[in-house]
Amino acid sequence: MTQTEFIPLAERYKDTVYRIALNFYGNPYDADDTVQDVMLKLFQRRESFESEEHARYWLIRVTVNQCKNGLRWAKLRRHENLDDIALSVQFQQPEQSEVYREVMALPKQYRTVLYLFYYEELSVNKIALLLGIKPSAVTTRLSRARQKLKAKLTEVWQDEE
């Protein structure tokens, strides 16, 4: 990949790669390392991408694979509180920040599919391929995550009233 091809892709998707890695690790240091590793793989890629969607999907796939490989080592490292990390992500509307914090508080299996589905707008089939699970498992996890999120958000918003 040439530098003129690499720079726009890296700029456009570095935040996406970071957020996915942060979602997997719960640790900004490991997420930063993953961004560097994924961007290096992007720079070393020899073939061109067919489309923008192909490039985006490739980067997400490489990120998920990198995170899965890195999770073996991440267990030995320090984890930060996801609530603190979620507070560092800024949104335009306060409600979006509240929802994001609650998404990050979900168990990892639910948090990951919910994040990929809603924030990265991937289809159920693509999420299934990325995570190496069946589409029915993705659908089940999404449903359970929505239920947990709805209960938690209802509880939070009732407390505020």
C-alpha positions in Angstrom: 0.0 0.0 0.0 1.3 3.4 -0.9 1.6 6.2 1.7 -1.1 8.2 -0.3 -3.5 5.3 0.1 -2.6 4.5 3.7 -2.9 8.0 5.3 -6.6 8.7 4.5 -7.6 5.1 5.5 -5.6 5.3 8.7 -7.1 8.7 9.6 -10.6 7.6 8.8 -10.5 4.4 10.8 -8.1 4.7 13.6 -10.9 5.7 16.0 -13.0 2.8 14.9 -10.1 0.4 15.5 -9.4 2.0 18.9 -13.0 1.7 20.1 -13.3 -2.0 19.0 -10.0 -2.8 20.8 -11.1 -0.9 23.9 -14.3 -2.8 23.8 -12.4 -6.1 23.8 -9.7 -5.2 26.3 -11.2 -2.7 28.7 -7.8 -1.2 28.7 -6.7 1.9 26.7 -3.0 0.8 26.7 -3.8 -2.4 25.0 -6.2 -0.7 22.7 -3.5 1.8 21.6 -1.1 -1.1 21.0 -3.8 -2.8 18.8 -4.3 0.4 16.8 -0.6 0.4 16.0 -0.5 -3.2 15.1 -3.5 -3.0 12.8 -2.3 0.2 11.1 1.1 -1.6 10.5 -0.8 -4.5 8.9 -2.7 -2.0 6.8 0.4 -0.3 5.7 2.1 -3.6 4.8 -1.0 -4.8 2.8 0.0 -5.3 -0.8 -3.5 -5.5 -2.5 -5.8 -2.6 -3.0 -9.3 -2.7 -1.6 -12.3 -3.2 -3.9 -14.3 -0.5 -2.1 -14.5 1.7 1.0 -16.8 -0.9 2.6 -14.2 -3.6 1.9 -11.5 -1.6 3.5 -13.7 -0.9 6.6 -14.7 -4.5 6.9 -11.0 -5.7 6.5 -9.9 -3.3 9.2 -12.6 -4.4 11.6 -11.8 -8.1 10.9 -8.1 -7.6 11.5 -8.8 -5.7 14.7 -11.1 -8.4 16.1 -8.5 -11.1 15.2 -5.7 -9.0 16.8 -7.8 -8.6 19.9 -8.6 -12.3 20.2 -4.9 -13.1 19.9 -4.0 -10.3 22.4 -6.6 -11.5 24.9 -4.3 -14.3 25.9 -1.8 -11.8 27.0 -4.3 -9.2 28.3 -5.2 -11.5 31.2 -1.8 -10.9 32.6 -2.1 -7.1 32.3 -3.9 -4.5 34.3 -7.5 -3.7 33.4 -9.1 -0.3 34.0 -12.6 0.3 35.1 -14.8 0.5 32.0 -16.9 3.2 33.6 -13.9 5.4 33.7 -13.1 4.7 30.1 -16.7 5.2 29.0 -16.5 8.6 30.6 -13.6 9.5 28.4 -15.6 9.0 25.2 -17.4 12.2 24.3 -20.7 12.5 22.5 -22.7 15.5 21.4 -25.7 14.7 23.5 -25.5 13.7 27.2 -28.1 10.9 26.6 -25.7 9.3 24.1 -23.0 9.3 26.7 -25.3 7.7 29.3 -26.3 5.0 26.8 -22.7 4.3 25.9 -21.7 4.0 29.5 -24.4 1.5 30.1 -23.4 -0.5 26.9 -19.8 -0.6 28.2 -21.1 -1.9 31.6 -22.7 -5.0 30.0 -20.9 -8.3 30.1 -18.3 -8.6 27.3 -20.3 -11.0 25.1 -23.3 -8.7 25.0 -21.3 -5.5 24.9 -19.3 -6.6 21.9 -22.2 -7.6 19.6 -24.2 -4.5 20.6 -21.3 -2.2 19.9 -20.6 -3.8 16.5 -24.2 -3.8 15.5 -25.2 -0.3 16.6 -22.0 1.8 16.7 -20.2 0.2 13.7 -23.4 -0.7 11.9 -22.4 -4.2 11.0 -24.9 -6.8 10.0 -25.7 -9.9 12.1 -24.0 -12.1 9.5 -20.8 -10.0 9.5 -20.7 -9.9 13.3 -21.0 -13.7 13.3 -18.1 -14.1 10.8 -16.0 -11.7 12.8 -16.6 -13.4 16.2 -16.6 -16.9 14.8 -20.1 -17.7 16.1 -23.4 -18.5 14.4 -25.8 -15.7 13.3 -28.4 -17.1 15.7 -26.0 -16.7 18.6 -25.5 -13.0 17.5 -29.2 -12.5 17.4 -29.7 -14.1 20.8 -26.9 -12.0 22.3 -28.3 -8.8 20.8 -31.8 -9.6 22.2 -30.4 -10.3 25.6 -28.2 -7.2 25.5 -31.2 -5.1 24.5 -33.2 -6.5 27.4 -30.4 -5.8 29.9 -29.8 -2.4 28.5 -33.5 -1.5 28.6 -33.8 -2.6 32.2 -30.7 -0.7 33.2 -31.6 2.5 31.3 -35.2 2.4 32.6 -33.8 2.1 36.2 -31.3 5.0 35.6 -33.8 7.3 34.1 -36.4 6.6 36.8 -33.8 7.4 39.5 -33.3 10.7 37.9 -36.9 11.7 38.0 
